[in-house]
Amino acid sequence: MELSAENTAELKSELESVDVKQAGQFRKSNSNWDAILEPELSKRLGVAAAQGNLHLVKNLLDHGAILNPTDHRTVEPLWYATTNGHIDIVEYLLKSGARIKGYSGRNAFLPAVVSGNTELVSVFLKYGADPDVDIMGWPKPTKLAKALGHFQVVQLLADFVAGQHD
């Protein structure tokens, strides 16, 4: 979800409408939690990750939003944070147990490499991204970074691999 001027106000309004404390209380008192409220909190988690709202991401996770959705139609919050370059949220999600390769088959390491952002790529490597992974028909990360002219990412990946074999 790339944010634009047109949809930013709408998303902000939508995010502000969720009362996560009330949702957490509802969860504790209602056995139908998964069917009723969890999908809404999880959807908002993706929006918060796309917007770069770390406070809301933490709050939503604390109150029951699903970090790793198992619905193939759902885009993982990690993917949204990565494609929008929110390094702090990417690191928080990975530290919290987000899967780099989501249920849908998307590998969030791909947009990190494509972006050419060495700090973002470093965070993924720190949390176990495979620098030699096959990503849904794409070239391997080093080859992709080289083709895109992201030579600092190429060097970072090479250094990481060399460090693994020392």
C-alpha angles and dihedrals in degrees: 000000000000109000120230134183090258098057102031095084092047092050092046091052091048092050093049091053095067116090102201095186091054089047091053091051090048090052093054093051101040126067091197091066097124094052097042116034112004095076090054094050091046092051089051089049089061091049092048090049091050091050095047096242101152094173092056092043090056092045094050093048091048089055101048111281111150114249096195109032117205097207111105090215093057120093110220119244089236090061091051093048092047097047089051094047098241098156095176092054093044090054093046092049093047091047088050091055105268112165115240090213107048129212090259090060094252113137110210090204089073097069089044090058093041091052092058089222105147093193091055092047090049091055091053092048090049089056097046109276111162109237089203099046124140106233115198097297096320122126115267112277096259093048091046094050090048092049090051093049094247094141095162088058089048089053092045092052092046092049091048093052091045090051091054091057098046 
